[in-house]
Amino acid sequence: MKNTVLFSKIFLLFTCIFLISSCIKNDNFIKGDAKIRFFQVASTDTTQNFYLNGIQIGNSVTYNANTSYVVIPGDSVFKITSRNIGTGVDATSLADQKFKIGQNYSVFYYKEKTGDPAKLKVYTDDVKPDLDSAKLTFLNLGYTLGSKVVITDSTNTAAPTESLIGYGESKSFKVKVNRTTRYAFKLATPTATNPPPVVTRLDSLTINNGRVYLILLDGDKKGELKNRIVPAN
């Protein structure tokens, strides 16, 4: 008798759960998250504030700096705006930008030429790591350089590999980092600077397996090559 009553209660419980589940529709009412960060890479411009639909996101960003990732509602539509910190005037904007659930994004405030108006560009970041290697994405936004950048992989000292990367271009590599890993940078058309500026080299002290990196190639106001290593995970 007790078993019959217990069975009846369990059956009734599962029936209620089934009926409630049948009434719930998945219309994406509860949205997931995306992540976004902002970079100021216009060396001839001033500090910027960034806004999504009129709401400031993160702190003010000086040249050669960026915000941390900020969580936003995924699959929502935003207008991205950048404002000069001194005047509060909109410098540039991008409308109708949609950021997918579960994705990470980087927004760059940049210029194509000195004297040109600034623009905004959105990149989708690959932040999924491979435990046995490092993921490197090289992005050249050095509009003052007047030259392509040479990336030299001298891991194989007997036969170094060189890659050219022009303005606005990006290249991605998957690298198994070890003690011999070496990446160096120079301009394809060097400036008159003597000695040349020091550009951070990539090696096993600056990059590690299991990490994802953005290597931002840039030029300062004098047109000299600079780079930044920005971890994405």
MORALIN-V498880 format. One record per backbone hydrogen bond with DSSP energy under -0.5 kcal/mol. NH is the residue of the N-H (numbers start at 1). CO is the residue of the C=O. E is the energy in kcal/mol with one decimal. If there is no record, write none. Layout:
BEGIN
nh:NH co:CO e:E
nh:NH co:CO e:E
END
This chain:
BEGIN
nh:5 co:1 e:-2.2
nh:6 co:2 e:-2.5
nh:7 co:3 e:-2.6
nh:8 co:4 e:-2.0
nh:9 co:5 e:-2.1
nh:10 co:6 e:-2.3
nh:11 co:7 e:-2.6
nh:12 co:8 e:-2.3
nh:13 co:9 e:-2.2
nh:14 co:10 e:-2.3
nh:15 co:11 e:-1.9
nh:16 co:12 e:-2.0
nh:17 co:13 e:-2.1
nh:18 co:14 e:-2.2
nh:19 co:15 e:-2.2
nh:20 co:16 e:-2.5
nh:21 co:17 e:-2.4
nh:22 co:18 e:-2.0
nh:23 co:19 e:-1.0
nh:23 co:20 e:-0.6
nh:24 co:20 e:-0.7
nh:24 co:21 e:-0.7
nh:27 co:25 e:-1.2
nh:31 co:29 e:-0.8
nh:34 co:72 e:-2.8
nh:35 co:103 e:-2.3
nh:36 co:70 e:-2.1
nh:37 co:105 e:-1.6
nh:39 co:107 e:-2.9
nh:40 co:65 e:-1.9
nh:41 co:39 e:-0.6
nh:41 co:109 e:-2.7
nh:43 co:41 e:-0.9
nh:45 co:42 e:-1.9
nh:48 co:61 e:-2.5
nh:49 co:83 e:-2.3
nh:51 co:81 e:-2.8
nh:52 co:55 e:-2.5
nh:53 co:51 e:-0.5
nh:53 co:79 e:-2.5
nh:55 co:52 e:-1.8
nh:56 co:54 e:-0.5
nh:57 co:50 e:-3.0
nh:58 co:56 e:-0.5
nh:61 co:48 e:-3.2
nh:62 co:60 e:-0.5
nh:64 co:40 e:-2.1
nh:65 co:40 e:-0.7
nh:65 co:62 e:-1.2
nh:67 co:38 e:-2.2
nh:70 co:36 e:-2.8
nh:72 co:34 e:-2.7
nh:74 co:32 e:-3.0
nh:75 co:99 e:-3.4
nh:76 co:73 e:-0.7
nh:76 co:99 e:-0.6
nh:78 co:97 e:-2.7
nh:80 co:78 e:-0.5
nh:80 co:94 e:-3.0
nh:81 co:51 e:-2.3
nh:82 co:92 e:-2.5
nh:83 co:49 e:-2.6
nh:84 co:89 e:-2.0
nh:85 co:47 e:-2.4
nh:88 co:84 e:-2.6
nh:91 co:82 e:-3.4
nh:92 co:82 e:-1.2
nh:94 co:80 e:-2.6
nh:97 co:78 e:-3.0
nh:98 co:96 e:-0.5
nh:99 co:76 e:-1.2
nh:100 co:98 e:-0.5
nh:102 co:33 e:-3.5
nh:103 co:100 e:-1.8
nh:104 co:125 e:-0.6
nh:105 co:35 e:-2.1
nh:106 co:123 e:-2.4
nh:107 co:37 e:-2.6
nh:108 co:121 e:-2.9
nh:109 co:39 e:-2.5
nh:110 co:108 e:-0.7
nh:110 co:119 e:-2.2
nh:116 co:113 e:-1.9
nh:119 co:110 e:-2.8
nh:121 co:108 e:-1.7
nh:123 co:106 e:-2.9
nh:125 co:104 e:-2.8
nh:125 co:123 e:-0.6
nh:127 co:125 e:-0.9
nh:129 co:127 e:-0.6
nh:133 co:130 e:-1.6
nh:134 co:175 e:-3.6
nh:135 co:211 e:-2.2
nh:136 co:134 e:-0.6
nh:136 co:173 e:-3.2
nh:137 co:213 e:-2.0
nh:138 co:136 e:-0.5
nh:138 co:171 e:-3.5
nh:139 co:215 e:-2.4
nh:140 co:169 e:-2.4
nh:141 co:139 e:-0.7
nh:141 co:217 e:-2.6
nh:143 co:141 e:-1.6
nh:145 co:142 e:-1.3
nh:149 co:165 e:-2.3
nh:150 co:186 e:-3.5
nh:151 co:149 e:-0.6
nh:151 co:163 e:-3.2
nh:152 co:150 e:-0.6
nh:152 co:184 e:-2.8
nh:153 co:151 e:-0.6
nh:153 co:161 e:-3.5
nh:154 co:152 e:-0.9
nh:154 co:182 e:-1.7
nh:157 co:155 e:-1.1
nh:159 co:156 e:-1.0
nh:161 co:153 e:-2.6
nh:163 co:151 e:-2.4
nh:165 co:149 e:-2.1
nh:168 co:140 e:-3.2
nh:169 co:166 e:-2.0
nh:171 co:138 e:-2.2
nh:173 co:136 e:-3.0
nh:175 co:134 e:-3.2
nh:175 co:173 e:-0.6
nh:177 co:175 e:-1.0
nh:181 co:178 e:-1.6
nh:183 co:202 e:-2.6
nh:184 co:152 e:-2.3
nh:186 co:150 e:-1.5
nh:188 co:148 e:-2.9
nh:190 co:188 e:-0.5
nh:199 co:197 e:-0.5
nh:202 co:183 e:-2.3
nh:203 co:201 e:-0.5
nh:204 co:181 e:-0.6
nh:206 co:203 e:-1.6
nh:207 co:203 e:-2.1
nh:210 co:130 e:-1.1
nh:210 co:133 e:-3.0
nh:211 co:208 e:-1.2
nh:213 co:135 e:-3.0
nh:214 co:230 e:-2.5
nh:215 co:137 e:-3.1
nh:215 co:213 e:-0.5
nh:216 co:214 e:-0.7
nh:216 co:228 e:-2.4
nh:217 co:139 e:-3.2
nh:217 co:215 e:-0.7
nh:218 co:226 e:-2.8
nh:220 co:224 e:-2.0
nh:223 co:220 e:-1.9
nh:226 co:218 e:-3.1
nh:228 co:216 e:-1.8
nh:230 co:214 e:-3.3
nh:230 co:228 e:-0.6
nh:231 co:229 e:-0.6
nh:232 co:212 e:-3.1
nh:233 co:212 e:-0.7
END
